[in-house]
Amino acid sequence: MTSDALDLARWQFGVTIVYHFLFVPVTIGMAWFVAGMQTAWQRTGKERYLRATRFFGKLFLINFALGVVTGIVQEFQFGMNWALYSRYVGDVFGAPLAIEALVAFFLESTFIGLWIFGWDRLRPKLHLATIWLVAIGTTASAYFILAANSWMQNPVGTRVTEDRAEMVSLAQVFFQPLQVWHFVHTLAIALITAGLLVLAVAVYWLRRGKDVRLFRAVGRNALLVTFVSSVVAIGAGHFQAQILTDVQPMKIAAAEALYESASPAPLSLFAVGPWEKRPERVDVNIELPYALSVLSTNSVDGRIKGINEVQQEYRQQYGPGDYTPIIGTIYWTWRVMITIGFAVLIFSAVGLWLTRKGRPLERARRFHTWAYLFLATPFIAATAGWLFTEMGRQPWIVQGLLFTREAVSPYVGVSSVVFTLVGFTLAYTILGAVEVWLITRAVKKGPEEKFEGASTKAPLPPMLY
């Protein structure tokens, strides 16, 4: 494969995985929201929770269907554009993907069908169990996929024989600390994404003065989930960074534009360097003394390796080459994530304060505008997060084991990759437009009318589409 084909293959994977991950957090988060709403209806018997369940359940189903379509391409790409990667890591990487498909995906797919068509066929409590199993299935899918990705960041439980990686410990691959915190962080982001989506929909109807009691309760709960999840996401991200300081020191050094090792190490607040992929210095750097050492090592004088030292160590260990990622991309995607994380925390805290002691959310008119604007923030943060995670590892596709340039399919030419890249991009653009249209249409249509005589002990009519 030529360098042009390699770059195109990287672009193709980057475009498809970032686009797919726009659907993933909505699916995971909305599954838990819908399960919570239906549980609230079962426990309280209040009709507004039933109507909320069926209304937001439709939004969940739309996103789930389109998310599955966009996700199918991901695994096919490993065989099409990354054949040498598949051969090298198949014994390890295949395990979590197989478990995800055979266990988690079939679990959620089976029970989502029962949930959709079981409203008038299953006993209410049994029907409630189906949506909880859907939520568990979507979350388990995420766990197994993230286990594979965490292994690429820190390939534990593995031995290399005859140019192939072989698994020697399933437990290490599935439960290494980086994977655990990666999963907690992703789940928290999913709940934030769903929370802000639910809040924006609630605000939309509150501004119109319709179904006020329903959307007032939903909006308040969404704010609470978003606030708690923001705290968890920030905490999990902190522990992830501490682990990355040890297993991917180059990524952390690039995230701080730290060229020379330091003890104690300052935290960079704002830095500007030459307009190059890999500049050798920064021209402006506003720093907070000691902060990076404290955050990364829990010590005031903790030593943090700089880009130059890590580069020298990697050359001695792996041979000549450039082991630095694109500094500007890693530096700023890191800050986009952190900034949005704290902004969402503050925003949700303000929302909870405005609705304290039963104060109605519909009266906070200025807050409504911010609710619309903040709907985009988790998607921006998720995109920045994946760019940081994947580009910060370069030039490795598997940290310390396999270079990206050595992982591509050797006989796939430029024309083939261009054709599929254009095709996938067009298809994803159409799917994105369909998603927006369907969601917008469902939101504007609003919840179903009231159910006369609705009972938590009797089957209900099927959902209306």
C-alpha positions in Angstrom: 0.0 0.0 0.0 1.3 3.4 -0.9 1.5 6.3 1.5 -1.4 8.0 -0.2 -3.6 4.9 0.3 -2.4 4.7 3.9 -3.5 8.2 4.5 -6.8 7.6 2.9 -7.4 4.5 4.9 -6.7 6.4 8.1 -9.1 9.1 7.0 -11.8 6.6 6.2 -11.5 4.9 9.6 -11.4 8.3 11.4 -14.5 9.6 9.6 -16.6 6.4 10.1 -15.7 5.8 13.7 -16.2 9.5 14.8 -19.5 9.6 12.9 -20.6 6.3 14.5 -19.8 7.5 17.9 -22.2 10.4 17.6 -25.0 7.7 17.8 -23.4 5.5 20.5 -23.7 7.8 23.6 -27.3 8.7 22.7 -28.2 5.0 22.4 -26.6 4.0 25.7 -27.8 7.0 27.7 -31.4 7.0 26.3 -31.8 3.3 27.1 -31.1 4.0 30.8 -33.4 7.1 30.7 -36.3 5.2 29.2 -35.8 2.3 31.6 -35.9 4.8 34.5 -39.0 6.5 33.2 -40.8 3.2 32.8 -39.7 2.2 36.3 -41.1 5.5 37.7 -44.4 4.7 36.0 -44.5 1.2 37.5 -43.7 2.4 41.0 -45.9 5.5 41.1 -48.7 4.8 38.6 -48.5 8.4 37.3 -49.5 8.6 33.8 -47.0 11.3 32.8 -44.2 8.8 33.3 -45.9 6.4 31.0 -46.3 9.0 28.3 -42.7 10.1 28.8 -41.5 6.5 28.5 -43.3 6.0 25.2 -42.3 9.4 23.8 -38.6 9.3 24.6 -38.6 5.6 23.7 -39.4 6.5 20.1 -36.3 8.9 20.1 -34.2 6.0 21.5 -35.4 3.6 18.8 -34.7 6.0 15.9 -31.2 6.5 17.1 -30.6 2.8 17.9 -31.6 1.8 14.4 -29.4 4.3 12.6 -26.5 3.6 15.0 -26.5 -0.1 14.2 -26.3 0.7 10.5 -23.3 3.0 11.0 -21.6 0.6 13.3 -21.6 -2.3 10.8 -18.9 -0.7 8.7 -16.4 -0.5 11.5 -15.6 -4.2 11.8 -15.6 -4.7 8.0 -12.9 -2.1 7.8 -10.5 -4.2 9.8 -10.6 -6.8 7.1 -10.7 -4.5 4.1 -8.2 -1.8 4.8 -6.3 -3.2 7.8 -5.7 -6.8 7.0 -2.2 -7.0 8.5 -3.6 -5.5 11.7 -6.4 -8.2 11.7 -3.8 -10.9 11.3 -1.5 -9.5 13.9 -4.1 -8.9 16.7 -6.9 -11.3 15.7 -6.3 -13.7 18.6 -6.6 -10.9 21.1 -8.9 -8.3 19.4 -11.3 -10.9 18.1 -12.3 -12.0 21.6 -14.1 -8.8 22.8 -15.6 -8.2 19.4 -17.0 -11.7 19.2 -18.4 -11.5 22.7 -19.9 -8.1 22.0 -21.7 -9.5 18.9 -22.7 -12.9 20.2 -23.7 -11.8 23.7 -24.3 -8.1 24.2 -25.7 -7.2 20.7 -28.0 -10.2 20.6 -29.2 -9.5 24.1 -30.1 -5.9 23.3 -31.5 -6.8 19.8 -33.7 -9.6 21.2 -35.2 -7.6 24.1 -35.6 -4.4 22.2 -38.0 -6.4 19.9 -39.9 -7.7 22.9 -40.1 -4.1 24.3 -41.4 -2.6 21.1 -44.0 -5.3 20.4 -44.8 -6.4 23.9 -46.8 -3.6 25.3 -50.1 -5.5 24.7 -48.6 -9.0 24.9 -46.4 -9.1 28.1 -47.4 -8.5 31.7 -46.3 -4.9 32.7 -43.5 -6.0 35.0 -42.1 -8.5 32.5 -42.3 -5.8 29.9 -40.4 -3.5 32.2 -37.6 -6.1 32.5 -37.1 -6.1 28.8 -36.1 -2.4 28.7 -33.7 -2.9 31.6 -32.1 -5.8 29.7 -31.9 -3.5 26.6 -30.0 -0.9 28.7 -27.7 -3.6 30.1 -27.1 -5.0 26.6 -26.2 -1.6 25.1 -23.8 -0.9 28.1 -22.2 -4.4 27.8 -21.6 -3.8 24.1 -19.8 -0.6 24.9 -17.7 -2.4 27.6 -16.5 -5.1 25.2 -15.7 -2.6 22.4 -13.8 -0.4 24.9 -11.9 -3.4 26.2 -10.5 -3.9 22.7 -9.6 -0.2 22.3 -8.0 -0.1 25.8 -5.9 -3.1 24.8 -4.6 -1.1 21.8 -3.6 1.7 24.2 -2.0 -0.7 26.7 -1.6 -4.2 25.4 -1.6 -6.3 28.6 -2.3 -10.0 28.9 -0.5 -10.7 25.7 2.6 -12.4 24.3 4.1 -11.9 20.8 5.1 -15.1 18.9 6.1 -15.2 15.2 4.9 -11.7 14.6 1.4 -12.3 16.1 -0.1 -11.2 19.3 -1.6 -13.9 21.4 -3.9 -13.6 24.5 -2.6 -15.2 27.7 -5.0 -13.5 30.1 -8.5 -12.7 29.3 -9.0 -11.1 32.7 -6.1 -8.6 32.1 -7.5 -7.6 28.7 -11.0 -7.1 30.1 -10.3 -5.6 33.5 -7.1 -3.6 33.3 -7.5 -0.3 35.2 -7.3 1.7 32.0 -10.3 -0.2 30.6 -12.3 0.2 33.8 -11.9 4.0 34.0 -12.3 4.2 30.2 -15.7 2.5 30.5 -16.8 4.6 33.5 -15.9 7.8 31.6 -17.7 6.7 28.5 -20.9 5.7 30.4 -20.9 9.0 32.2 -20.6 10.8 28.8 -23.5 8.8 27.4 -25.7 9.8 30.3 -24.6 13.5 29.9 -25.5 13.3 26.2 -28.9 11.8 26.8 -29.5 14.1 29.7 -28.9 17.2 27.6 -31.0 15.8 24.8 -33.9 15.1 27.1 -33.5 18.6 28.7 -33.6 20.3 25.3 -36.7 18.4 24.3 -38.3 19.3 27.6 -37.5 22.9 27.2 -38.9 22.9 23.7 -42.3 21.8 25.0 -42.2 24.0 28.2 -41.7 27.1 26.0 -44.9 26.1 24.2 -46.8 25.7 27.5 -47.9 22.1 26.7 -47.7 19.0 28.9 -46.0 21.3 31.5 -46.2 18.8 34.4 -44.7 16.0 32.3 -41.8 18.0 30.9 -41.1 19.9 34.1 -40.5 16.6 35.9 -38.5 15.2 33.0 -36.4 18.3 32.7 -35.5 18.4 36.4 -34.5 14.7 36.4 -32.4 15.3 33.3 -30.5 18.1 35.0 -29.9 15.9 38.0 -28.5 13.0 35.9 -26.4 15.4 33.9 -24.9 17.0 37.0 -24.0 13.7 38.7 -22.7 12.2 35.4 -20.5 15.3 34.9 -18.9 14.8 38.3 -18.2 11.1 37.5 -16.9 11.9 34.0 -14.4 14.5 35.3 -13.3 12.1 38.1 -12.9 9.1 35.7 -11.0 11.3 33.2 -8.6 12.3 35.9 -7.8 8.7 36.8 -7.5 7.8 33.1 -4.9 10.6 32.7 -2.9 9.3 35.7 -2.7 5.8 34.1 -1.8 7.3 30.7 1.1 9.1 32.4 2.6 5.7 32.9 1.5 3.7 29.9 1.5 6.5 27.2 3.8 9.2 28.4 4.1 10.7 24.9 0.4 11.3 24.7 0.3 13.2 28.1 3.5 15.2 27.2 1.9 16.2 23.9 -1.4 17.1 25.6 0.6 19.6 27.7 3.1 20.7 25.0 5.8 19.7 27.6 9.0 19.3 25.7 11.4 19.0 28.6 10.9 16.7 31.5 10.0 18.6 34.7 9.8 18.0 38.4 7.6 19.6 39.5 5.7 20.0 36.3 3.3 22.9 35.6 -0.1 22.6 33.9 -0.3 24.4 30.6 -3.4 26.7 30.4 -2.8 28.2 27.0 0.0 27.6 24.6 0.8 28.6 21.0 3.6 27.2 18.9 4.8 27.3 15.3 2.2 26.2 12.7 3.7 22.8 12.1 2.7 19.2 12.7 5.5 18.6 15.1 7.0 21.9 16.3 10.0 21.7 18.6 8.9 24.5 20.9 6.1 26.7 22.0 6.2 30.5 21.6 3.6 31.3 24.3 2.8 29.2 27.3 0.7 30.3 30.2 1.2 27.8 33.0 -0.1 26.9 36.5 2.9 25.8 38.6 2.9 22.3 40.2 -0.5 21.5 38.9 0.4 18.8 36.3 2.5 17.0 38.9 -0.3 17.0 41.4 -2.9 15.9 38.9 -0.8 13.2 37.3 1.2 11.8 40.3 -0.7 13.0 43.4 2.6 14.6 44.4 3.7 18.3 44.4 7.1 17.4 42.9 6.1 14.4 40.8 8.3 14.1 37.7 6.6 14.2 34.3 8.5 13.0 31.2 8.7 15.5 28.3 8.4 14.9 24.6 12.1 15.0 24.0 12.9 12.4 26.7 10.2 10.0 25.6 11.3 10.4 22.0 14.8 9.4 22.9 13.6 6.4 25.0 11.5 5.2 22.1 14.3 5.5 19.6 16.5 3.4 21.8 13.8 0.8 22.4 12.1 0.6 19.0 14.6 2.0 16.6 15.0 5.2 14.5 11.8 7.2 13.8 9.5 10.0 14.9 7.3 8.9 17.8 5.6 12.2 18.4 1.9 12.8 17.4 0.6 16.0 15.9 1.1 18.2 18.9 -1.4 20.9 18.2 -4.2 18.4 17.7 -3.5 16.6 20.9 -3.0 19.7 22.9 -6.3 21.3 21.9 -8.6 18.3 21.8 -7.5 17.6 25.4 -8.6 21.1 26.3 -11.8 21.0 24.4 -12.8 17.9 26.4 -11.8 19.4 29.8 -13.4 22.7 29.1 -16.7 21.2 28.0 -16.7 18.8 31.0 -16.5 21.7 33.5 -18.9 23.9 31.4 -21.6 21.1 31.5 -21.0 20.7 35.2 -21.6 24.4 35.9 -24.5 24.6 33.5 -26.4 21.7 35.1 -25.6 23.0 38.6 -27.1 26.4 37.6 -30.2 24.5 36.2 -30.6 22.7 39.5 -30.3 25.9 41.4 -32.9 27.6 39.3 -35.4 24.8 39.9 -34.7 24.4 43.6 -37.6 24.0 46.1 -40.1 23.3 43.3 -39.4 26.4 41.2 -40.8 25.8 37.7 -38.2 25.2 34.9 -40.5 26.9 32.4 -40.0 30.3 34.0 -36.2 30.3 33.5 -36.4 31.6 29.9 -32.8 32.6 29.5 -31.8 29.2 30.7 -33.8 27.6 27.9 -31.6 29.2 25.2 -28.5 27.8 26.9 -30.2 24.4 27.0 -30.4 24.4 23.2 -26.8 25.5 22.8 -25.4 22.9 25.3 -27.1 20.1 23.3 -24.1 20.2 20.9 -21.4 20.1 23.6 -21.3 16.4 24.4 -21.0 15.5 20.7 -18.1 18.0 20.3 -16.5 16.6 23.4 -16.9 13.0 22.3 -15.4 13.8 18.9 -12.4 15.6 20.5 -12.0 12.6 22.9 -11.8 10.1 20.1 -9.3 12.3 18.2 -7.2 12.6 21.3 -7.3 8.9 22.1 -6.5 7.6 18.6 -4.3 10.4 17.2 -2.4 10.7 20.5 -1.2 7.1 20.2 0.3 7.6 16.7 2.5 6.3 15.1 1.3 3.2 16.9 -1.9 1.3 16.1 -1.1 -1.0 19.1 1.0 0.9 21.6 4.6 -0.5 21.5 3.7 -3.5 19.3 2.5 -2.5 15.9 3.0 0.7 13.8 0.0 2.0 11.9 2.0 1.9 8.6 2.6 -1.8 9.2 -1.1 -2.6 9.8 -2.7 -1.8 6.5 -3.8 -4.1 3.7 -0.8 -4.4 1.3 -2.8 -4.9 -1.9 -5.6 -2.3 -1.5 -4.9 0.7 -3.8 -5.8 4.3 -3.8 -8.8 4.0 -6.1 -10.4 1.3 -3.9 -10.0 3.4 -0.7 -11.3 6.5 -2.5 -14.3 4.7 -3.8 -15.3 3.3 -0.3 -14.4 6.6 1.4 -16.7 8.6 -0.9 -19.4 6.0 -0.6 -19.3 5.7 3.1 -19.2 9.5 3.5 -22.2 10.0 1.2 -24.1 7.2 3.0 -23.4 8.6 6.4 -24.4 12.1 5.3 -27.8 10.8 4.1 -28.2 8.8 7.4 -27.4 11.8 9.4 -30.0 13.9 7.6 -32.5 11.1 8.1 -31.7 10.9 11.8 -32.2 14.7 12.2 -35.5 14.6 10.2 -36.9 11.7 12.1 -35.9 13.0 15.6 -37.2 16.5 14.7 -40.5 15.0 13.4 -41.0 12.9 16.5 -40.2 15.8 18.9 -42.6 18.1 17.2 -45.3 15.5 17.2 -45.0 15.2 21.0 -46.2 12.6 23.4 -49.2 10.4 22.8 -52.5 11.6 24.1 -53.6 10.5 27.6 -54.4 6.8 28.1 -57.8 6.5 29.7 -57.8 4.0 32.5 -54.1 3.2 32.1 -52.9 0.7 34.7 -49.5 -0.6 35.8 -51.1 -4.1 36.1 -52.7 -4.4 32.7 -51.2 -4.6 29.1 -51.2 -1.3 27.2 -51.9 -0.7 23.5 -48.8 -0.9 21.2 -46.6 2.1 20.6 -47.7 4.4 17.8 -45.2 5.1 15.0 
